[in-house]
């Protein structure tokens, strides 16, 4: 027995609506716009009440909204672009290592410069900047 054409059309319409809604969610997030039920509903062309009847979409909107609230809405960064705690720790460790290398290089260069200036002074060599020239 062939399925009812009206049921098939309703199922297709439902899946299309869900796809448009998920796409709207991704676009809002990618653009860094706040993800709210009203914003998603408007971007997807659906009602807010319909969004609340879709548990997975409702959950995703709430998660994205919480992340935006935690990150601060003034400088909201899309979820896909936000750094994880692990990557931030790795970047901090790398920066600290680089700082230590630079400090060691700086100390080595200071010692070399002091040694060179001491050698010049001992040899009685005057630079062009000395007032006695």
Phi and psi in degrees as a GROMACS rama.xvg file:
@    title "Ramachandran Plot"
@    xaxis  label "Phi"
@    yaxis  label "Psi"
@TYPE xy
-78.6436  137.873  UNK-2
-63.6911  155.851  UNK-3
-64.0881  126.767  UNK-4
-59.9164  -34.2495  UNK-5
-66.3733  -40.2821  UNK-6
-65.1812  -41.0417  UNK-7
-62.9065  -43.5087  UNK-8
-64.2642  -41.4164  UNK-9
-64.1683  -40.6931  UNK-10
-65.3168  -41.9433  UNK-11
-63.9321  -43.7429  UNK-12
-61.8149  -40.7794  UNK-13
-62.6863  -46.2835  UNK-14
-66.2127  -38.199  UNK-15
-63.0198  -43.2703  UNK-16
-62.2449  -43.3417  UNK-17
-63.0049  -42.6857  UNK-18
-63.5109  -42.9062  UNK-19
-62.4751  -38.0023  UNK-20
-68.053  -44.507  UNK-21
-63.3907  -40.6122  UNK-22
-62.8406  -42.59  UNK-23
-62.3487  -41.3236  UNK-24
-57.8529  -48.4542  UNK-25
-62.2398  -42.3201  UNK-26
-66.7102  -41.3726  UNK-27
-61.7019  -44.6293  UNK-28
-64.9601  -45.0624  UNK-29
-61.4391  -38.0114  UNK-30
-77.637  -11.0628  UNK-31
80.495  11.0176  UNK-32
-75.7531  152.545  UNK-33
-63.0955  136.777  UNK-34
-96.7848  107.678  UNK-35
-128.109  162.909  UNK-36
-61.169  -43.0221  UNK-37
-64.518  -42.8321  UNK-38
-65.0873  -42.2197  UNK-39
-66.8185  -43.5909  UNK-40
-59.74  -43.9727  UNK-41
-67.0679  -44.9809  UNK-42
-65.2128  -33.8878  UNK-43
-91.765  -12.4794  UNK-44
73.3795  35.8557  UNK-45
-124.532  170.177  UNK-46
-87.826  152.924  UNK-47
-62.6929  -37.3868  UNK-48
-62.5228  -35.6378  UNK-49
-65.3141  -40.3833  UNK-50
-57.6894  -41.2863  UNK-51
-66.971  -19.8725  UNK-52
-86.1164  -4.49799  UNK-53
-106.413  96.8545  UNK-54
-57.0843  -41.6863  UNK-55
-69.4389  -40.8185  UNK-56
-68.9275  -43.5351  UNK-57
-57.5475  -44.8366  UNK-58
-63.4297  -42.3312  UNK-59
-64.3739  -42.0361  UNK-60
-61.5641  -44.8097  UNK-61
-63.5617  -42.0245  UNK-62
-62.3702  -45.2436  UNK-63
-66.5472  -36.3751  UNK-64
-67.0585  -41.1596  UNK-65
-63.7601  -42.1087  UNK-66
-62.1972  -41.2373  UNK-67
-64.8823  -41.3843  UNK-68
-62.9446  -40.8481  UNK-69
-67.9519  -38.9545  UNK-70
-75.9466  -17.3389  UNK-71
93.8507  122.824  UNK-72
-71.4123  -19.798  UNK-73
-66.621  -36.3299  UNK-74
-124.764  48.7768  UNK-75
-61.6671  132.452  UNK-76
-114.468  136.474  UNK-77
-54.978  143.68  UNK-78
-54.9503  -38.8517  UNK-79
-66.8498  -20.7591  UNK-80
-100.931  -6.49252  UNK-81
-73.39  142.083  UNK-82
-77.7681  145.063  UNK-83
-85.0805  164.225  UNK-84
-59.6066  -40.6639  UNK-85
-63.5446  -42.6632  UNK-86
-69.7358  -34.3224  UNK-87
-66.1795  -40.826  UNK-88
-62.8428  -41.5932  UNK-89
-64.8834  -41.7009  UNK-90
-65.824  -38.6831  UNK-91
-65.4948  -43.3344  UNK-92
-61.923  -42.0898  UNK-93
-64.2917  -40.789  UNK-94
-65.6702  -40.6687  UNK-95
-65.1975  -41.5151  UNK-96
-60.9969  -44.2224  UNK-97
-64.0219  -39.9689  UNK-98
-60.2966  -43.4447  UNK-99
-63.1225  -43.6095  UNK-100
-59.3388  -44.5887  UNK-101
-65.865  -40.023  UNK-102
-64.1581  -41.476  UNK-103
-63.7488  -43.4987  UNK-104
-60.8693  -43.1982  UNK-105
-60.6515  -46.4276  UNK-106
-62.8005  -42.2939  UNK-107
-62.2716  -44.3839  UNK-108
-65.7174  -36.8663  UNK-109
-62.8883  -42.8255  UNK-110
-63.2466  -42.3376  UNK-111
-62.9936  -42.4366  UNK-112
-65.5351  -43.795  UNK-113
-62.2086  -41.8185  UNK-114
-62.7308  -44.5359  UNK-115
-64.3089  -42.8531  UNK-116
-66.4376  -38.4153  UNK-117
-63.7079  -41.4298  UNK-118
-63.0098  -41.2526  UNK-119
-61.8976  -45.4617  UNK-120
-62.8232  -42.4599  UNK-121
-65.334  -36.0932  UNK-122
-81.1858  -8.81177  UNK-123
76.3071  20.2246  UNK-124
-82.6926  131.367  UNK-125
-106.249  142.375  UNK-126
-88.1295  166.211  UNK-127
-67.714  -11.2016  UNK-128
-91.4651  -6.7809  UNK-129
-72.1709  137.064  UNK-130
-67.1022  -19.7322  UNK-131
-78.3317  -5.14432  UNK-132
